Amino acid sequence: MNYIQRLAAILFFATGLAGLGGLVTVSGEARAQSTDPRLQDMVLGKADAPVTLIEYASLTCPHCANFHASVLPVLKTEYIDTGKLKLIFRDFPLDQLALAGAAVARCAGPERYYSFLEVMFSQQRAWATAADPRAALAQIARLGGMSTEQVENCFNDQAVNDYILNSRLEGNQKFNVNSTPTLIVNGKTLAGVPSIDELRKLIDGQAANAPAGGSNASQAASAGNWFGGNSKTYIAIGIVVLVVGGIVIFLLRKR
């Protein structure tokens, strides 16, 4: 082969390896996201909502219970149900009892998760101050459709408990969360808990400035990966280019 032919062959293989290299990157990202539905962000609202509200809260925090009783229902009606806002609740347990409650909510599954949170916050005083709080939590779980065995297994599930504690650690390290509730709107951490009117103004402003087709965070994630991070595309590109490259080299050698 002459110089140009060799260069063409090298380019074919380099492109093919780049495609397969993209597959390695995507696979690494996939491993970081658990396939266990209990061990992932629980989203309330449309995935492509232009504004994302992350709430770090503890199930034994009275201020968090007040937020869920007085502010969140308004946000749900005006923004979540209308597709303007999605809520991601992240655990920031302040004590062992909050950790146990968070575990129960996660073990209930994504479909019942926010219903369990609503009941736990609305009944916070009853179960958190009961003579046997864990028994009171178990009663709530049984009323929500979980068996006694499921509840006990959940209390002792190391993977679930570790996920919750890591959520608290991440909130502290990434967003400097040190009190509950802490709200983060499109990446902006709010000092204290704003009034509903302040939240309306902030959410409306963020929604008006958001690009069409989804939130800033979602678009940034897509832009960082070729073809939106589709691993099948990487595989196809890598295999096709390597096969074509092999054929070209074979034909050139024959000449």
Order of alpha helices (4+ residues) and beta strands (2+ residues): alpha-beta-beta-alpha-alpha-beta-alpha-alpha-alpha-alpha-alpha-alpha-beta-beta-alpha-alpha-alpha
